Amino acid sequence: MEKNMPSLQEIMNCSFFETFLYFACVAIFAHLSSYYYQTAMNIPFRKEVSIYSILVGFMIFTFMFLISWNFPGAVIAGVSGGIIFTHRAT
């Protein structure tokens, strides 16, 4: 069974726009998931929780890029980072 993992050369040859797009998606989806989680739990929105959830999303994406360097990976990292940190912080 062959794994479909990107090589380091493929990641290094990514355009700046593609890299920026992935990290922007992580930030946007982490912020949105943190905001909606806080709203769903009837917690007043706190910006610092949202900012830290974005950082957790970046860390998750950094570890995930070893497996998949693509748009769905960025979305999953952002959403999971937002939910995980917001749940722990509240």
LINSULQUI-V857482 format. One record per run of one state. SS is the DSSP state (A for helix, B for strand, O for the rest). FROM is the first residue (numbers start at 0). TO is the last residue. Records with the same first field share a line. If there is no record, write none. Layout:
# LINSULQUI-V857482
SS = FROM-TO / FROM-TO
This chain:
# LINSULQUI-V857482
O = 0-6 / 12-14 / 40-45 / 64-69 / 89-89
A = 7-11 / 15-39 / 46-63 / 70-88
